[in-house]
Amino acid sequence: MTAVALTTRRKALQWLAGAPLLPLGMGSSAAALLAACGGSDDAAAFESASFTPMAAPTLANPAAMATTSVASQLNVKLSDGTTRNYALAYQPFFMTGDALPDGKGGTIVAGGYYDIHNQPIIDRSVPGQERQFFSDCPDGSSLLKLDNANVPGVKGKAVFAVVQFEYTSKNLAGADTYGTLPSPIGVVTLDQDQSTGKLSVVKYHNVDMSALHGLWITCGASLSPWNTHLSSEEYEPDAFTAASAAQFKAFSKNVYGNETQANPYHYGHLPEITVNPDGTGSAKKHYCLGRISHELIQVMPDERTALMGDDYTNGGLFMFVADRARDLSSGSLYVAQYQQTLTETSTATMAWIHLGHATSAEIEALANTLKPTDIMDSVSADPADPSYTKVYLDGRAAWVRLKPGMEKAAAFLETHRYANLVGASMAFTKMEGTTVNTKDKTAYSALANIQASMVQGNAAWSASRNITFQKAIVAGGVVEHKLGSGVKDTAGTAINSEWVPQHSHMLLLGEDIASDVLGNLSNPEKIGSPDNLKFSEKLRTLFIGEDSGNHVNNFLWAYNVDTKVLARVLSCPAGAESTGLHSVDEINGWTYVMSNFQHAGDWNTNLHGKVRSVLDPLIKANYKNGYGASVGYLTATPSQFKLVG
């Protein structure tokens, strides 16, 4: 190879390392791209990216409505003024219920459920058709690499996907099983082809959760700055009513074999998964980040400050500041108190109430020993006693009274009740995904619905909370928080973080409409019930995955924060929710956007009445009679190969 050719090749490789290339399908490879570079010594540098949107699928093509459809395009602008265009597509790793290699010479059920003894939980609802329960609801995912990975069978480079499964919708008899099974998390070893970036399954490992008492409804997730998977447990069981709640009793029966052993205070916390070099995983649960409806946590670049979603009615914006970087086992918990009113159009400043400081170990010890009535009294009818305070919990009135000396236990085990008592702005509805834009020092939170406690005049709304919308926007929106330093809490104590939200405003809003020709209840050209959020620093793009309830097909959107352009990138099967979103700017030179869906064909009469009869048989044929769901990622195929002018 000549010196000139070597120089050109090196510059092209540098471009490839810096450019936002997704895995290239159809046999295209880095080598082929390099061969197309020509003889120039100066490889053009990546400058910016944009997406050409796809149209929403319609009944003119029912097959597109009944599967994951992608007809969008990634456009990469180079410093020499040229543009490279990449047609996007979807590539699944597996479908839940598939038999995948277990790394031991056998197979394992993808998304399968296990009890506290790591034994498969069997669906016996239809005699003669017994099988292991598996999820149709994959959710939060992380994609990562380890420098010392060593998994037999990998021919290229090992990449690991951590995938959690929120719940399973129904048993074989069709009965609802939501929240009655302990959520599994799998570590998937993937073989990354170094010429194409394609990822192929080598091994699936179910992570042992027995030391964590099993997991409860794991929803959104994020990758920590130290390369671990940060999970969630949303809709924490109410400790005051759990003993008589059919859902919690069924959960306990599936985990422990009886209806009484599960302790509600063990759930509603933050699990963390560490991937091992051999493709297995280990888990721990952090009890000191508040017991709330954990949807998704975002750790800031300081590796200490975490902003948390709270998927709840009368929810709050919570923040945790760890004592040490890369260690969530101790720290201080805060909740926002807006000082100005947040509306559809306002920018509202906030203060932060310090709820307490704790270690995970001390809160776990309290969880093991305390009953809810040891901490506080909570009743659902007015006791006509001035020592009680009226609050709203998940849209319903309650009267609570703290027991003397139980502030710490209340702050970390009865976080929603205690945050109300201390005057937090407990008014958000379904605050879901949270992510950060490091360059602009901005965070984003998804509100799947703006309704109930956020809307003036609603029974669950209070003017004192300083969150007031004039009307419900069921289609929801995305709120933007500006971050900064030098902040003191409401007691005047400095908060030891440079990444504290200081004021908020609405960045994007959905638009409710009357039912259109397909049945959409919100404008299909705007976001509808945003849920998953992930930000790509390199692409300057906020990716937004939608929840259920407003669009016949839920979408994955790309919003460029510089150009303010919103582009539809992917469409999920009808009735399915867009989940598992994870934007990875670079793994071994390749860029990935992870995307799953859950509960395809989860029909709502008002939303899907016009399409169900056509789409239901197609979805059942595609996804194991409606019991399966896909886990995968976006791929890209270049429409032209020359990278330099």
C-alpha positions as CSV (number, residue, x, y, z in Angstrom):
1,M,0.0,0.0,0.0
2,T,1.4,3.4,-0.9
3,A,1.9,6.2,1.6
4,V,-0.8,8.3,-0.1
5,A,-3.3,5.4,-0.1
6,L,-2.5,4.7,3.6
7,T,-3.0,8.4,4.5
8,T,-6.3,8.4,2.6
9,R,-7.4,5.2,4.4
10,R,-6.5,6.6,7.8
11,K,-8.5,9.8,7.2
12,A,-11.5,7.8,5.9
13,L,-11.3,5.6,9.0
14,Q,-11.2,8.7,11.2
15,W,-14.3,10.0,9.4
16,L,-16.1,6.6,9.9
17,A,-15.2,6.8,13.6
18,G,-16.7,10.2,13.9
19,A,-19.7,9.9,11.6
20,P,-23.2,8.9,12.8
21,L,-23.4,5.7,10.8
22,L,-25.9,3.1,11.7
23,P,-25.2,-0.5,10.9
24,L,-25.2,-0.8,7.1
25,G,-27.3,-3.6,5.7
26,M,-27.5,-5.4,2.4
27,G,-23.8,-6.4,2.4
28,S,-22.4,-2.8,2.6
29,S,-19.3,-2.7,4.7
30,A,-16.7,-0.3,6.0
31,A,-14.3,-1.8,3.5
32,A,-16.6,-1.1,0.6
33,L,-17.1,2.4,1.8
34,L,-13.4,3.0,2.0
35,A,-12.9,1.7,-1.5
36,A,-15.4,4.2,-2.7
37,C,-13.5,7.1,-1.2
38,G,-11.4,7.8,-4.2
39,G,-7.9,9.2,-4.0
40,S,-8.4,12.4,-2.1
41,D,-6.2,13.0,1.0
42,D,-8.8,15.0,2.7
43,A,-11.8,13.1,3.9
44,A,-14.9,15.3,4.5
45,A,-15.9,15.5,8.1
46,F,-19.4,14.9,9.6
47,E,-21.2,18.2,10.1
48,S,-24.9,17.5,10.9
49,A,-27.7,15.0,10.4
50,S,-31.4,15.1,9.7
51,F,-34.2,12.7,9.1
52,T,-36.6,12.5,6.2
53,P,-39.9,11.4,7.8
54,M,-42.1,8.5,6.8
55,A,-45.9,8.8,6.3
56,A,-48.1,7.1,8.9
57,P,-49.3,3.8,7.5
58,T,-53.0,3.5,6.5
59,L,-55.4,0.8,5.6
60,A,-54.3,1.1,2.0
61,N,-51.5,-1.1,3.2
62,P,-52.8,-3.1,6.2
63,A,-49.6,-5.2,6.4
64,A,-47.6,-2.0,7.3
65,M,-50.0,-1.2,10.1
66,A,-49.7,-4.8,11.5
67,T,-45.9,-4.8,11.9
68,T,-42.9,-2.5,12.7
69,S,-42.7,-0.3,9.6
70,V,-39.9,2.0,8.6
71,A,-39.8,4.2,5.5
72,S,-37.7,7.1,6.8
73,Q,-34.2,8.3,5.9
74,L,-31.1,9.5,7.7
75,N,-29.4,12.4,5.9
76,V,-25.7,13.1,6.8
77,K,-24.3,16.5,5.8
78,L,-20.5,16.6,5.3
79,S,-18.1,19.5,5.6
80,D,-17.6,19.7,1.9
81,G,-21.3,20.4,1.4
82,T,-22.3,17.0,0.2
83,T,-25.0,14.8,1.8
84,R,-25.1,11.1,2.2
85,N,-28.5,9.5,2.5
86,Y,-29.3,6.3,4.3
87,A,-32.6,4.4,4.0
88,L,-33.6,3.1,7.4
89,A,-35.1,-0.3,8.2
90,Y,-35.8,-2.4,11.3
91,Q,-33.9,-5.4,12.4
92,P,-35.1,-7.6,15.3
93,F,-32.8,-9.6,17.5
94,F,-35.5,-11.9,18.6
95,M,-39.2,-12.2,19.4
96,T,-40.3,-13.0,23.0
97,G,-41.1,-16.6,23.4
98,D,-38.3,-17.6,21.0
99,A,-35.9,-20.4,22.2
100,L,-32.5,-18.7,22.3
101,P,-29.0,-20.2,23.1
102,D,-28.3,-20.2,26.8
103,G,-24.5,-20.5,26.4
104,K,-24.5,-23.9,28.1
105,G,-25.5,-26.0,25.1
106,G,-29.2,-25.6,25.6
107,T,-31.9,-23.0,25.0
108,I,-33.9,-20.6,27.1
109,V,-37.2,-18.8,26.5
110,A,-36.7,-15.1,25.7
111,G,-38.6,-13.0,28.1
112,G,-39.5,-16.0,30.2
113,Y,-40.6,-15.7,33.9
114,Y,-39.0,-17.2,36.9
115,D,-39.9,-17.4,40.6
116,I,-37.8,-16.6,43.7
117,H,-36.1,-20.0,43.3
118,N,-35.2,-19.3,39.6
119,Q,-37.7,-21.9,38.5
120,P,-39.9,-21.2,35.4
121,I,-43.4,-20.0,36.2
122,I,-45.8,-22.1,34.2
123,D,-49.0,-20.9,32.6
124,R,-51.5,-23.6,33.5
125,S,-54.7,-21.7,32.5
126,V,-55.5,-24.0,29.6
127,P,-55.2,-27.7,30.5
128,G,-53.0,-29.6,28.0
129,Q,-51.3,-26.4,26.8
130,E,-49.0,-25.7,29.7
131,R,-46.0,-23.6,28.9
132,Q,-43.6,-21.1,30.6
133,F,-45.0,-17.6,30.9
134,F,-43.2,-15.2,28.6
135,S,-43.7,-11.5,28.2
136,D,-45.3,-9.6,25.3
137,C,-44.0,-6.4,26.8
138,P,-40.3,-5.8,26.4
139,D,-39.4,-2.4,27.7
140,G,-36.2,-0.6,28.8
141,S,-33.0,-1.6,27.1
142,S,-29.3,-0.8,27.2
143,L,-26.6,-1.5,24.6
144,L,-23.0,-1.6,25.8
145,K,-19.6,-3.2,25.4
146,L,-16.9,-4.5,27.7
147,D,-13.3,-4.3,26.9
148,N,-12.6,-7.7,28.5
149,A,-15.6,-9.5,27.1
150,N,-15.1,-13.3,26.6
151,V,-18.1,-15.2,25.3
152,P,-17.7,-18.4,23.2
153,G,-19.3,-18.2,19.8
154,V,-18.6,-14.5,19.1
155,K,-16.7,-14.2,15.8
156,G,-16.6,-10.4,15.6
157,K,-16.8,-8.3,18.7
158,A,-19.1,-8.9,21.7
159,V,-21.8,-6.3,22.3
160,F,-24.4,-6.8,25.1
161,A,-28.0,-5.8,25.2
162,V,-29.8,-5.7,28.6
163,V,-33.5,-6.0,28.1
164,Q,-36.2,-5.8,30.7
165,F,-39.8,-7.1,30.4
166,E,-42.4,-5.0,32.0
167,Y,-45.3,-7.4,32.3
168,T,-47.3,-10.0,30.3
169,S,-50.7,-8.9,29.2
170,K,-52.7,-12.2,29.5
171,N,-52.5,-15.9,30.1
172,L,-53.4,-18.6,27.5
173,A,-57.0,-18.4,28.7
174,G,-57.0,-14.7,27.9
175,A,-57.3,-13.5,31.5
176,D,-55.5,-10.3,32.4
177,T,-52.1,-10.9,34.1
178,Y,-50.9,-7.3,34.4
179,G,-48.5,-6.8,37.4
180,T,-49.0,-10.4,38.7
181,L,-45.6,-11.8,37.6
182,P,-42.1,-10.8,38.7
183,S,-40.4,-8.8,35.9
184,P,-37.4,-10.6,34.3
185,I,-34.3,-8.9,32.9
186,G,-32.2,-10.6,30.3
187,V,-28.5,-10.1,29.2
188,V,-28.2,-10.8,25.5
189,T,-24.7,-11.4,24.0
190,L,-24.6,-10.1,20.5
191,D,-22.0,-10.8,17.8
192,Q,-21.1,-7.5,16.1
193,D,-20.0,-8.0,12.5
194,Q,-17.1,-5.7,12.0
195,S,-17.7,-5.2,8.3
196,T,-21.4,-4.4,8.5
197,G,-22.2,-3.6,12.2
198,K,-25.0,-6.2,12.2
199,L,-25.8,-7.7,15.6
200,S,-26.7,-11.4,15.9
201,V,-27.7,-13.2,19.1
202,V,-25.1,-15.6,20.6
203,K,-26.4,-16.1,24.1
204,Y,-29.3,-15.1,26.4
205,H,-28.9,-15.0,30.2
206,N,-31.8,-14.5,32.7
207,V,-30.5,-12.4,35.6
208,D,-31.1,-13.9,39.1
209,M,-33.4,-11.6,41.0
210,S,-33.8,-13.7,44.1
211,A,-31.7,-11.5,46.4
212,L,-33.9,-8.5,45.3
213,H,-37.2,-10.2,46.2
214,G,-38.0,-10.3,42.5
215,L,-38.8,-7.1,40.5
216,W,-42.1,-5.2,40.2
217,I,-43.3,-3.8,36.8
218,T,-40.0,-2.7,35.2
219,C,-40.7,0.0,32.7
220,G,-38.2,2.5,31.3
221,A,-34.4,2.2,31.7
222,S,-31.2,4.0,30.9
223,L,-27.5,3.2,30.6
224,S,-25.4,4.7,33.4
225,P,-22.3,6.7,32.7
226,W,-20.4,3.8,34.3
227,N,-21.8,1.2,31.9
228,T,-24.6,-0.4,34.0
229,H,-28.2,-0.8,33.2
230,L,-30.5,1.3,35.5
231,S,-33.9,-0.3,35.6
232,S,-37.2,0.8,37.3
233,E,-40.2,-0.4,39.3
234,E,-43.2,1.7,38.5
235,Y,-46.6,2.0,40.2
236,E,-45.3,1.1,43.6
237,P,-47.8,-1.0,45.5
238,D,-49.7,0.9,48.2
239,A,-48.5,-0.6,51.4
240,F,-51.7,0.4,53.2
241,T,-53.8,-1.7,50.9
242,A,-51.5,-4.3,49.4
243,A,-52.5,-7.2,51.7
244,S,-56.0,-7.2,50.3
245,A,-55.2,-6.2,46.7
246,A,-55.8,-9.1,44.3
247,Q,-52.9,-8.0,42.0
248,F,-50.3,-7.9,44.8
249,K,-51.6,-11.2,46.2
250,A,-51.2,-12.9,42.8
251,F,-47.7,-11.4,42.4
252,S,-46.7,-12.8,45.8
253,K,-48.1,-16.2,44.8
254,N,-46.1,-16.3,41.6
255,V,-42.9,-15.1,43.3
256,Y,-43.0,-17.0,46.6
257,G,-45.7,-19.7,46.1
258,N,-48.1,-18.0,48.6
259,E,-50.2,-14.8,48.7
260,T,-48.8,-13.2,51.9
261,Q,-45.0,-13.3,51.8
262,A,-44.2,-10.4,49.4
263,N,-43.6,-7.1,51.2
264,P,-44.8,-4.0,49.4
265,Y,-41.9,-1.9,50.8
266,H,-39.5,-4.1,48.8
267,Y,-40.9,-2.7,45.5
268,G,-40.9,0.8,43.9
269,H,-37.1,1.2,43.9
270,L,-34.2,1.3,41.5
271,P,-32.6,-2.0,40.3
272,E,-29.1,-1.8,38.7
273,I,-27.7,-4.5,36.4
274,T,-24.0,-5.1,35.9
275,V,-23.0,-7.1,32.8
276,N,-20.2,-9.6,33.3
277,P,-17.5,-10.4,30.7
278,D,-19.0,-13.9,30.1
279,G,-22.4,-12.5,29.2
280,T,-24.1,-13.1,32.5
281,G,-25.3,-10.3,34.8
282,S,-25.6,-9.4,38.4
283,A,-28.3,-7.3,40.1
284,K,-28.7,-5.0,43.1
285,K,-31.6,-2.8,44.2
286,H,-31.1,0.8,45.5
287,Y,-33.6,1.7,48.2
288,C,-32.5,5.3,48.8
289,L,-33.8,7.0,45.7
290,G,-37.4,7.3,46.9
291,R,-40.2,4.8,46.6
292,I,-42.1,6.3,43.7
293,S,-43.5,5.2,40.4
294,H,-40.0,4.9,38.9
295,E,-40.3,5.1,35.1
296,L,-36.8,6.1,34.0
297,I,-33.8,7.6,35.6
298,Q,-31.2,9.8,33.9
299,V,-27.8,10.2,35.6
300,M,-26.0,13.4,34.7
301,P,-22.4,13.7,33.4
302,D,-21.2,14.4,37.0
303,E,-22.1,10.7,37.6
304,R,-23.8,11.7,40.8
305,T,-26.9,13.7,40.0
306,A,-30.0,11.7,38.8
307,L,-33.3,13.1,37.6
308,M,-36.2,10.7,37.8
309,G,-39.5,10.2,36.0
310,D,-42.6,9.5,38.2
311,D,-45.4,7.7,36.2
312,Y,-48.2,8.7,38.5
313,T,-51.2,11.1,38.9
314,N,-50.2,13.8,41.4
315,G,-46.6,12.9,40.7
316,G,-43.5,14.9,41.3
317,L,-40.2,15.8,39.8
318,F,-37.6,14.0,41.9
319,M,-33.8,14.3,42.0
320,F,-31.1,12.3,43.8
321,V,-27.6,13.5,44.4
322,A,-25.3,10.6,45.3
323,D,-22.5,11.0,47.9
324,R,-20.0,9.4,45.5
325,A,-19.6,9.3,41.7
326,R,-20.7,6.0,40.1
327,D,-22.4,4.8,43.4
328,L,-26.1,5.2,44.0
329,S,-26.0,3.4,47.4
330,S,-26.2,6.6,49.4
331,G,-27.2,10.2,48.9
332,S,-29.8,13.0,49.2
333,L,-33.3,12.9,47.8
334,Y,-35.0,16.1,46.6
335,V,-38.4,17.0,45.1
336,A,-39.3,20.1,43.1
337,Q,-41.5,22.9,44.3
338,Y,-42.4,25.3,41.6
339,Q,-42.1,29.0,42.5
340,Q,-44.0,30.2,39.4
341,T,-46.9,28.6,37.7
342,L,-46.1,26.1,34.9
343,T,-48.6,26.4,32.1
344,E,-48.9,25.5,28.4
345,T,-46.8,28.6,27.5
346,S,-44.9,29.7,30.7
347,T,-41.4,29.3,31.9
348,A,-41.6,28.4,35.6
349,T,-38.7,28.5,38.1
350,M,-38.5,25.9,40.8
351,A,-37.0,25.3,44.3
352,W,-35.9,22.0,45.7
353,I,-37.1,20.5,49.0
354,H,-34.6,18.2,50.7
355,L,-36.5,15.1,51.7
356,G,-33.6,13.4,53.4
357,H,-30.3,11.6,53.2
358,A,-29.9,7.9,53.5
359,T,-28.0,4.8,52.5
360,S,-29.7,2.0,50.6
361,A,-28.8,-0.4,53.4
362,E,-30.6,1.5,56.1
363,I,-33.7,2.0,54.1
364,E,-33.8,-1.7,53.1
365,A,-33.5,-2.5,56.9
366,L,-36.5,-0.2,57.5
367,A,-38.4,-1.9,54.6
368,N,-37.8,-5.3,56.2
369,T,-39.2,-4.3,59.6
370,L,-41.7,-1.5,59.3
371,K,-45.4,-1.6,58.6
372,P,-47.1,1.4,57.0
373,T,-48.9,2.2,60.2
374,D,-45.6,2.4,62.0
375,I,-44.7,5.4,59.7
376,M,-48.0,7.3,59.3
377,D,-51.7,7.1,59.4
378,S,-53.5,7.3,56.0
379,V,-57.2,7.1,55.5
380,S,-59.5,7.6,52.4
381,A,-62.3,9.4,54.2
382,D,-62.2,12.7,56.0
383,P,-61.5,11.9,59.7
384,A,-62.6,15.4,60.8
385,D,-59.4,15.6,62.7
386,P,-57.1,18.7,62.2
387,S,-54.0,16.7,62.9
388,Y,-54.5,15.1,59.4
389,T,-53.6,16.7,56.1
390,K,-55.6,16.3,53.0
391,V,-53.5,15.2,50.0
392,Y,-54.2,13.7,46.6
393,L,-52.6,10.3,45.7
394,D,-52.9,9.1,42.2
395,G,-55.9,11.3,41.7
396,R,-57.7,10.3,44.8
397,A,-58.1,12.2,48.1
398,A,-56.4,10.9,51.2
399,W,-55.8,12.2,54.7
400,V,-52.4,11.5,56.2
401,R,-50.7,12.1,59.5
402,L,-47.0,11.4,60.2
403,K,-45.9,9.5,63.3
404,P,-43.3,11.3,65.5
405,G,-39.7,10.7,64.5
406,M,-40.6,8.8,61.3
407,E,-39.5,11.5,58.8
408,K,-36.7,9.4,57.2
409,A,-38.9,6.3,56.8
410,A,-41.7,8.4,55.3
411,A,-39.3,10.2,52.9
412,F,-37.9,7.0,51.5
413,L,-40.7,4.4,51.9
414,E,-43.9,6.6,51.7
415,T,-42.3,9.2,49.3
416,H,-45.5,10.3,47.6
417,R,-47.4,10.9,50.8
418,Y,-44.4,12.6,52.5
419,A,-43.7,14.9,49.5
420,N,-47.2,16.1,49.7
421,L,-46.9,16.8,53.4
422,V,-43.8,19.0,52.9
423,G,-45.3,21.1,50.1
424,A,-43.9,19.7,46.9
425,S,-45.5,20.4,43.5
426,M,-47.2,17.0,43.4
427,A,-49.3,17.6,40.3
428,F,-47.7,16.0,37.2
429,T,-49.5,13.2,35.4
430,K,-47.6,10.3,33.9
431,M,-44.1,11.8,33.9
432,E,-42.3,9.0,32.0
433,G,-39.0,9.1,30.2
434,T,-36.2,11.5,31.2
435,T,-33.0,12.3,29.3
436,V,-30.2,14.9,29.1
437,N,-28.7,17.1,26.4
438,T,-25.2,17.6,27.8
439,K,-24.0,20.3,25.4
440,D,-27.0,22.6,26.2
441,K,-27.2,21.6,29.8
442,T,-30.9,20.7,29.3
443,A,-33.0,17.8,30.5
444,Y,-36.3,16.6,29.0
445,S,-39.2,14.8,30.7
446,A,-42.1,13.1,28.9
447,L,-45.7,13.6,30.0
448,A,-47.7,10.9,28.4
449,N,-50.9,12.7,29.4
450,I,-51.6,16.2,30.6
451,Q,-54.8,15.8,32.5
452,A,-56.4,15.4,36.0
453,S,-54.1,16.9,38.6
454,M,-52.5,19.3,36.0
455,V,-55.8,20.8,34.8
456,Q,-57.4,23.8,36.6
457,G,-60.7,22.8,38.2
458,N,-60.0,19.1,38.3
459,A,-60.7,17.5,41.7
460,A,-57.1,16.4,42.0
461,W,-55.7,19.9,41.0
462,S,-54.5,22.4,43.5
463,A,-53.5,26.0,42.7
464,S,-50.8,25.8,45.4
465,R,-48.8,23.3,43.4
466,N,-48.1,25.9,40.7
467,I,-48.9,23.5,37.8
468,T,-51.9,24.8,36.0
469,F,-53.1,23.9,32.4
470,Q,-56.4,25.3,31.2
471,K,-57.6,22.1,29.6
472,A,-56.5,18.5,29.3
473,I,-54.2,17.5,26.6
474,V,-54.5,13.7,26.6
475,A,-51.9,13.5,23.9
476,G,-49.4,14.9,26.4
477,G,-46.1,16.7,25.8
478,V,-42.4,17.0,26.5
479,V,-41.2,19.5,29.2
480,E,-37.7,21.0,29.0
481,H,-35.7,21.8,32.2
482,K,-32.7,24.1,32.2
483,L,-29.9,22.9,34.4
484,G,-27.3,24.8,36.5
485,S,-25.2,25.1,39.6
486,G,-25.1,27.2,42.7
487,V,-28.6,26.1,43.9
488,K,-29.7,26.0,47.5
489,D,-32.6,23.9,48.8
490,T,-35.6,25.5,50.5
491,A,-33.8,25.2,53.9
492,G,-30.9,27.3,52.5
493,T,-28.4,24.4,52.2
494,A,-26.3,24.2,49.1
495,I,-27.1,21.3,46.7
496,N,-23.8,19.7,45.8
497,S,-24.4,19.5,42.0
498,E,-23.9,21.5,38.9
499,W,-26.8,19.7,37.1
500,V,-29.9,20.9,39.1
501,P,-33.0,21.8,37.1
502,Q,-33.8,25.5,37.7
503,H,-36.7,26.3,35.5
504,S,-39.1,24.4,33.1
505,H,-41.2,25.0,30.0
506,M,-43.1,22.9,27.5
507,L,-41.0,22.0,24.5
508,L,-43.6,20.0,22.5
509,L,-47.3,19.4,22.9
510,G,-49.6,16.9,21.3
511,E,-53.0,17.8,19.9
512,D,-56.2,16.0,20.8
513,I,-58.7,15.6,17.9
514,A,-62.0,14.0,17.2
515,S,-61.6,10.5,15.8
516,D,-60.2,10.6,12.3
517,V,-60.7,8.2,9.4
518,L,-58.5,5.6,11.1
519,G,-59.6,6.3,14.6
520,N,-56.7,8.4,15.8
521,L,-57.7,10.5,18.8
522,S,-54.7,12.9,18.5
523,N,-53.1,14.5,15.5
524,P,-50.9,11.9,13.9
525,E,-48.5,14.6,12.6
526,K,-47.6,15.5,16.2
527,I,-46.4,13.5,19.2
528,G,-49.1,11.5,21.0
529,S,-48.5,10.4,24.6
530,P,-44.7,10.6,24.6
531,D,-43.1,8.0,26.8
532,N,-39.5,6.9,26.1
533,L,-37.0,9.7,25.6
534,K,-33.4,9.5,24.6
535,F,-31.0,12.2,23.3
536,S,-28.2,11.7,20.8
537,E,-25.5,14.3,21.3
538,K,-23.9,13.5,17.9
539,L,-27.2,13.7,16.0
540,R,-28.5,16.6,18.1
541,T,-31.7,14.7,18.2
542,L,-34.3,13.9,20.8
543,F,-35.8,10.5,20.1
544,I,-39.4,10.2,21.3
545,G,-41.3,6.9,21.6
546,E,-45.0,6.9,22.1
547,D,-47.3,5.3,24.7
548,S,-50.7,3.8,23.9
549,G,-54.1,5.5,23.8
550,N,-54.0,8.2,21.2
551,H,-52.5,7.0,17.9
552,V,-53.8,3.8,16.2
553,N,-50.1,3.1,15.4
554,N,-47.7,4.5,17.9
555,F,-44.6,6.1,16.5
556,L,-40.9,6.7,17.1
557,W,-40.0,10.4,16.4
558,A,-36.8,12.3,15.9
559,Y,-36.8,15.9,17.0
560,N,-33.8,18.0,16.0
561,V,-33.2,20.5,18.8
562,D,-31.4,23.0,16.5
563,T,-33.7,23.0,13.5
564,K,-36.9,22.3,15.6
565,V,-37.9,19.7,12.9
566,L,-40.0,16.7,14.1
567,A,-39.7,13.6,11.9
568,R,-41.6,10.3,12.2
569,V,-38.9,7.6,12.0
570,L,-40.8,4.3,12.8
571,S,-44.3,3.0,13.2
572,C,-45.1,0.2,15.7
573,P,-47.8,-2.5,15.1
574,A,-51.3,-1.2,15.8
575,G,-52.1,-1.3,19.5
576,A,-48.5,-1.5,20.5
577,E,-46.5,0.9,22.5
578,S,-43.0,2.1,21.4
579,T,-40.6,1.0,24.1
580,G,-36.9,0.1,24.7
581,L,-35.6,3.2,23.1
582,H,-31.8,3.7,23.5
583,S,-29.7,5.9,21.3
584,V,-26.0,4.8,21.2
585,D,-23.7,7.3,19.4
586,E,-20.9,4.8,19.0
587,I,-20.0,1.2,19.8
588,N,-16.9,0.1,17.9
589,G,-17.5,2.7,15.3
590,W,-21.2,2.1,14.7
591,T,-24.2,4.0,15.8
592,Y,-27.4,2.3,17.0
593,V,-31.0,3.2,17.9
594,M,-32.6,0.4,19.9
595,S,-36.3,0.1,19.6
596,N,-38.9,-2.5,20.9
597,F,-42.6,-2.6,21.1
598,Q,-45.1,-4.2,23.5
599,H,-48.6,-5.6,23.5
600,A,-49.3,-5.5,19.7
601,G,-53.1,-5.8,19.1
602,D,-54.0,-4.4,22.5
603,W,-57.3,-3.1,21.2
604,N,-59.3,-0.1,22.5
605,T,-62.7,0.2,21.1
606,N,-62.7,4.0,20.8
607,L,-59.3,4.0,19.2
608,H,-59.2,0.9,17.1
609,G,-62.8,0.2,16.3
610,K,-62.3,1.2,12.6
611,V,-59.2,-1.0,12.0
612,R,-59.4,-4.0,14.4
613,S,-61.3,-6.4,12.1
614,V,-58.7,-6.0,9.4
615,L,-55.6,-5.9,11.5
616,D,-56.2,-8.4,14.3
617,P,-55.6,-11.5,12.2
618,L,-52.5,-10.0,10.7
619,I,-51.0,-9.1,14.1
620,K,-51.9,-12.6,15.5
621,A,-50.1,-14.2,12.5
622,N,-47.0,-11.9,12.9
623,Y,-46.6,-12.2,16.7
624,K,-47.3,-15.7,18.1
625,N,-51.1,-15.2,18.2
626,G,-50.6,-11.9,20.0
627,Y,-48.3,-13.2,22.7
628,G,-45.0,-12.2,21.2
629,A,-43.2,-8.9,20.7
630,S,-40.0,-7.9,19.0
631,V,-36.7,-6.6,20.4
632,G,-34.4,-4.9,17.8
633,Y,-32.8,-1.8,16.3
634,L,-32.8,0.5,13.4
635,T,-30.5,-0.3,10.5
636,A,-29.4,1.8,7.6
637,T,-28.6,1.1,3.9
638,P,-26.6,3.8,2.1
639,S,-28.1,5.0,-1.2
640,Q,-24.6,6.2,-2.2
641,F,-21.2,5.0,-1.1
642,K,-18.7,7.8,-1.8
643,L,-17.8,9.5,1.4
644,V,-15.4,12.2,0.2
645,G,-15.6,14.6,-2.8
